[in-house]
Amino acid sequence: MSKELTNAEINHLITFRQALHRRPDLSGQEVETAQRVVAELEQLSPDRIVTGLGPWTEPDGTALGGTGIAALFESGKDGPTLLFRCELDGLPIEERSDVPYCSELETKAHLCGHDGHMAILLALAMRLGKQRPASGRVILVFQPAEETGKGAKALLQDPDFAASLPKPDMAFALHNLPGLGLGSVALKSGAMCCASRGIRIHLEGKTSHASMPQDGISPVEAMMTIAAGLNGLSNGLDVGRALDASYKLVTITHMSVGEPCFGVAPGAGEIWATLRTVTDDVMGDLVKAAETLASNAAETAGLSLHIEEDDVFDACTNAQETTAMVAQALAAEGIRTEEQTEPMRWSEDFGQFGHHCPSTLFVLGSGLDQPQLHNPDFDFPDALTPVGARIFERIIRDRLG
């Protein structure tokens, strides 16, 4: 396969990426984005396009997802199946930017670079559309709802995914990273991104007049106990501490109690916290410790307790085999590569793919002076699109020919 994109193709990819940037969709609601992607893929003649992947239903009955797309490119010869994945969703954040393609939708924006990741996979589809791999096959996956941790699991558990596509033997993905030189790559084997999950601790007691608090059951004292206890479960704030297998971080992100009224002693309260670890086993232990802490405090205070979980991300672990393939591709393409010594503190639901086949996620530098991910002025550099496509294409050429 040729690894060069023409100027016309690059210009088309920039136009495509910027169109996505103008009209972002939130997690599980990526209908318009998916339609744009399918329209582009149909021009490139993959052997199969599978749509509607990854639906799920929220506890309140809301149907989300079902926007995932997979494009299959067959060689017609025996060989492994390589999967490459990108994300469809934007963020519920107001964009503050003077770029001419700034988001047109209030409180919705592509501030993580998923629009650029889609452009990279479309660039790869352009190359595969012109020349299939010499053996095996390639699946390009455009996945919903990465930002909430729900999309990868829903897609991989969708019966249509297994019924319509060959089982992948290996999976690859990238994520752009501000603070790393433009076009450079950081790569590591083993633990790549932390496991994390949000917990909502609901405490219910009994309200009372503020002059007679003894007649009610206030959650305030229990909340103070729980908050202090959650902070005490962390070791991740220790100065200079490495992110090793025992790493634990609990971040209290929201607390609310009662009503903004001087005349009422509160009867209900809520604490939100994010739990973060390097491994799934330690996450399990941390969740149990947090739940036990909340249960004991609620029982002591005579409060009812309800705990919910959301934004659940498994740890993302890079397999040695697939990481070696990425390293070989980077060397062949002459791309500057740095050894990544620690896992990323943030989470990525690509870790779900690692439960199904050897997989590797690597980071592609989006510039030393680039605003951080999720900042209101972040914008994916279009110069990265051909670089990411080259890396993915070299992996295919090295393994499939």
C-alpha positions in Angstrom: 0.0 0.0 0.0 1.1 3.5 -0.7 1.4 5.6 2.4 1.1 9.1 0.7 -2.0 11.1 0.8 -2.5 13.5 -2.1 -2.9 17.3 -1.5 -6.5 16.9 -2.6 -7.1 14.1 0.0 -5.5 16.1 2.8 -7.6 19.2 2.0 -10.7 17.0 1.9 -9.8 15.5 5.3 -9.3 19.0 6.8 -12.7 20.1 5.5 -14.3 16.9 6.9 -12.6 17.3 10.3 -13.6 21.0 10.6 -17.2 20.1 9.6 -17.3 17.6 12.4 -15.9 20.3 14.7 -18.7 22.7 13.9 -21.4 20.1 14.7 -20.3 18.0 17.7 -22.6 15.3 19.2 -22.5 14.2 22.9 -21.9 10.7 24.1 -24.5 8.2 22.9 -26.2 10.8 20.7 -23.8 10.9 17.8 -26.5 10.5 15.1 -25.4 13.4 12.8 -21.7 12.6 13.2 -22.3 9.0 12.3 -24.2 10.0 9.2 -21.3 12.2 8.1 -18.8 9.3 8.6 -21.0 6.8 6.7 -21.4 9.1 3.8 -17.6 9.4 3.5 -17.0 5.7 3.9 -19.5 4.8 1.2 -17.3 6.7 -1.3 -14.4 4.5 -0.5 -16.0 1.1 -1.3 -15.2 -1.0 1.8 -16.3 -4.6 1.6 -18.8 -4.0 4.3 -20.2 -1.2 6.4 -22.0 -2.1 9.6 -24.0 0.7 11.3 -26.1 1.0 14.4 -23.6 -0.6 16.7 -23.4 -0.2 20.5 -26.9 0.6 21.7 -27.7 0.6 25.4 -30.5 1.7 27.7 -30.0 4.0 30.7 -31.6 3.0 34.1 -34.3 5.6 33.4 -35.2 3.9 30.1 -33.5 6.4 27.8 -32.1 4.6 24.7 -28.6 5.8 23.8 -25.8 4.7 21.5 -26.5 2.6 18.5 -24.4 5.1 16.4 -21.2 2.9 16.1 -19.8 2.1 12.7 -17.5 -0.5 11.4 -15.9 -0.6 7.9 -14.4 -3.9 6.7 -11.6 -4.1 4.1 -10.9 -7.7 3.0 -7.8 -9.0 1.2 -9.5 -12.2 0.1 -6.7 -14.2 1.6 -6.1 -15.9 4.9 -4.5 -13.8 7.6 -5.2 -12.0 10.9 -7.8 -9.4 11.4 -6.5 -6.0 12.6 -8.9 -3.5 14.2 -8.3 0.3 14.4 -10.6 2.4 16.5 -11.5 6.1 16.9 -14.2 7.9 18.9 -17.3 9.8 17.7 -18.3 11.9 20.7 -17.6 15.5 21.7 -17.9 17.1 25.2 -20.6 19.1 27.0 -18.3 22.1 27.3 -18.7 25.6 25.7 -16.0 26.2 23.1 -14.1 29.5 23.4 -12.2 29.9 20.2 -11.8 32.3 17.3 -11.3 29.6 14.7 -13.7 30.0 11.8 -15.1 26.5 12.3 -15.8 26.9 16.1 -18.7 24.8 17.4 -22.1 26.1 16.3 -23.8 24.3 19.2 -24.0 25.8 22.7 -22.3 23.8 25.4 -21.1 21.1 22.9 -17.6 21.0 21.5 -14.8 18.7 20.2 -12.3 19.6 22.8 -10.6 16.2 23.1 -9.6 15.7 19.4 -12.1 13.0 18.5 -12.8 14.9 15.4 -9.2 14.5 14.4 -9.1 10.9 15.3 -12.0 10.3 13.0 -10.1 12.1 10.2 -7.1 9.8 10.8 -9.3 6.7 10.4 -10.9 8.2 7.3 -7.5 8.8 5.8 -6.6 5.2 6.5 -9.9 4.2 4.8 -8.8 6.2 1.7 -5.6 4.2 1.5 -7.4 0.9 2.0 -10.0 1.8 -0.5 -7.3 2.2 -3.2 -5.3 -0.9 -2.2 -6.4 -3.6 0.1 -4.0 -5.4 2.5 -2.1 -8.3 0.9 -3.6 -10.8 3.4 -6.1 -10.9 6.2 -8.4 -8.0 6.8 -8.8 -4.6 8.5 -11.8 -3.3 10.5 -12.1 0.4 11.1 -14.3 1.2 14.1 -15.9 4.6 14.8 -17.1 4.1 18.4 -19.7 6.1 20.3 -19.5 7.4 23.9 -15.8 7.1 24.8 -16.1 10.1 27.1 -18.6 8.4 29.5 -16.9 5.0 29.3 -20.0 3.3 28.0 -19.3 3.1 24.2 -16.6 0.4 23.9 -18.4 -2.0 26.2 -21.7 -1.5 24.4 -20.2 -2.0 21.0 -18.3 -5.1 21.9 -21.3 -6.6 23.6 -23.6 -5.8 20.7 -24.5 -9.2 19.0 -24.5 -7.4 15.6 -20.8 -6.7 16.1 -19.9 -10.4 16.5 -22.4 -11.6 13.9 -21.4 -9.1 11.1 -17.7 -8.9 11.5 -14.7 -11.2 11.9 -13.3 -11.5 15.4 -10.3 -9.1 15.7 -7.0 -10.7 16.4 -5.4 -7.4 17.4 -6.6 -3.8 18.1 -4.9 -0.4 17.9 -5.9 3.2 18.7 -4.2 6.5 19.3 -5.0 9.6 21.3 -3.5 13.0 20.7 -1.6 14.5 23.6 -0.8 18.2 24.2 2.5 18.8 25.9 4.2 16.3 23.6 6.0 17.5 20.5 3.9 17.8 17.4 3.9 14.4 15.6 6.0 12.7 18.2 4.8 9.5 19.9 5.0 8.3 23.5 4.7 4.5 23.8 4.8 1.9 26.6 3.9 -1.7 27.2 1.7 -2.7 30.1 -0.4 -0.2 32.1 -1.3 2.6 29.8 -4.3 4.5 31.3 -5.8 4.4 34.7 -9.0 2.7 35.7 -11.6 5.1 37.0 -15.2 5.4 38.0 -17.5 7.9 39.5 -19.6 7.1 42.6 -22.6 9.1 43.8 -23.4 8.6 47.5 -27.0 9.5 48.4 -27.9 10.0 52.1 -31.5 10.3 53.2 -32.6 11.3 56.7 -35.3 13.7 57.9 -35.7 17.4 57.6 -36.6 19.6 60.6 -37.1 23.2 61.5 -33.7 24.8 62.0 -34.7 25.7 65.6 -35.3 22.0 66.4 -32.6 20.0 64.6 -32.9 17.3 67.2 -36.3 16.4 65.7 -34.7 15.6 62.3 -31.9 13.3 61.0 -29.2 15.5 59.3 -26.7 14.0 57.0 -24.1 16.7 57.6 -22.0 14.9 60.2 -22.0 11.7 58.2 -21.0 13.6 55.1 -18.0 15.1 56.9 -17.0 11.7 58.1 -17.3 10.2 54.6 -15.5 13.0 52.9 -12.6 12.8 55.3 -12.6 9.0 54.9 -12.6 9.1 51.1 -9.6 11.5 51.2 -7.9 9.0 53.5 -8.2 6.2 51.0 -5.9 8.0 48.6 -2.2 7.6 48.3 -2.1 9.3 44.9 -1.5 12.8 46.3 1.9 11.8 47.8 4.5 14.2 46.4 6.7 12.4 43.8 4.8 9.1 44.1 5.0 6.9 41.1 1.9 5.5 39.4 2.6 1.9 40.4 0.2 -1.0 40.9 -0.8 0.2 44.4 -1.7 3.7 43.3 -5.1 5.0 44.5 -6.7 8.4 44.1 -10.1 9.6 45.4 -11.2 13.0 44.2 -14.3 14.5 45.7 -15.9 16.4 42.8 -19.3 17.5 44.2 -21.2 17.8 47.5 -24.6 19.1 48.2 -26.8 19.1 51.3 -30.2 20.5 52.1 -31.7 23.6 50.6 -30.3 27.2 50.5 -32.5 28.2 53.4 -31.7 29.3 57.0 -34.9 27.9 58.5 -34.5 24.2 57.6 -32.1 21.6 59.0 -31.3 19.4 56.1 -32.5 15.8 55.7 -30.7 14.7 52.6 -27.2 15.1 51.0 -25.1 13.8 48.2 -21.3 13.3 47.6 -19.8 12.6 44.2 -16.3 11.2 44.0 -14.0 9.9 41.3 -11.9 6.8 42.1 -8.8 6.2 40.2 -6.3 3.3 40.2 -3.7 1.7 37.8 -5.2 -1.8 37.9 -8.7 -3.2 37.9 -8.0 -5.4 41.0 -7.0 -2.4 43.1 -10.1 -0.5 41.8 -12.3 -3.3 43.1 -10.7 -3.1 46.5 -11.0 0.7 46.5 -14.7 0.6 45.6 -15.4 -1.8 48.4 -13.5 0.4 50.9 -15.5 3.5 49.8 -18.8 1.7 50.0 -18.0 0.3 53.5 -17.0 3.7 54.7 -20.3 5.2 53.4 -22.4 2.4 54.8 -20.8 2.6 58.3 -21.3 6.4 58.5 -24.9 6.2 57.3 -25.7 3.4 59.8 -24.2 5.3 62.7 -26.2 8.4 61.8 -29.5 6.5 61.1 -29.5 7.5 57.5 -30.6 5.5 54.5 -27.9 5.1 51.8 -28.0 4.6 48.1 -24.8 4.4 45.9 -24.7 4.7 42.2 -21.8 4.3 39.8 -21.2 6.1 36.5 -18.4 6.9 34.0 -16.9 3.4 34.6 -13.5 2.9 32.9 -11.5 -0.3 33.1 -7.7 0.0 33.1 -6.2 0.2 29.7 -3.3 -2.2 29.4 -1.0 -2.5 26.3 -0.1 -6.0 25.2 3.6 -6.6 24.6 3.0 -8.1 21.1 0.9 -5.2 19.7 3.1 -2.6 21.4 6.2 -4.1 19.6 4.3 -3.8 16.3 3.7 -0.1 16.9 7.3 0.4 17.9 8.4 -1.3 14.6 6.1 0.9 12.6 7.3 4.1 14.2 10.9 3.1 13.6 10.2 2.3 9.9 8.4 5.7 9.5 11.2 7.6 11.2 8.8 9.1 13.8 10.3 10.5 16.9 9.4 8.2 19.8 9.7 8.7 23.5 9.5 6.0 26.1 6.5 6.6 28.4 7.5 5.7 31.9 4.2 5.9 33.7 0.5 5.3 32.8 -1.6 8.2 31.9 -3.6 9.5 34.8 -6.7 9.9 32.7 -8.8 7.0 31.5 -9.8 5.6 28.1 -12.4 3.0 27.4 -10.2 1.4 24.7 -9.2 -0.8 27.6 -12.3 -2.8 26.9 -10.8 -4.0 23.6 -7.9 -5.5 25.6 -10.4 -8.0 27.1 -11.1 -9.4 23.7 -7.7 -9.4 21.9 -4.1 -8.0 22.3 -4.3 -4.3 22.0 -2.3 -1.1 22.2 -3.1 2.6 22.6 -0.4 5.1 22.0 -0.3 8.9 22.3 0.5 11.2 19.4 1.9 14.6 20.3 -0.3 17.6 19.4 2.3 20.2 20.3 4.2 21.6 23.3 2.2 24.8 23.6 -1.2 23.2 22.8 -4.0 23.8 25.3 -4.8 20.8 27.4 -7.5 18.3 26.5 -11.0 19.4 27.5 -9.9 23.0 27.7 -12.5 25.4 26.0 -9.8 26.6 23.5 -8.4 23.2 22.5 -8.3 22.3 18.8 -6.9 19.3 17.1 -4.0 20.1 14.7 -4.8 19.0 11.2 -1.1 18.4 10.5 -1.5 15.2 12.7 -4.0 13.5 10.3 -1.5 12.2 7.8 1.0 11.3 10.5 -1.5 9.1 12.4 -2.7 7.5 9.1 1.0 6.7 8.2 1.5 4.9 11.5 -1.6 2.9 11.2 -0.9 2.0 7.6 2.6 0.9 8.4 1.3 -1.5 11.1 -1.0 -3.0 8.4 1.8 -3.2 5.8 4.2 -4.8 8.3 1.7 -7.4 9.5 -0.5 -8.1 6.5 1.6 -6.9 3.6 
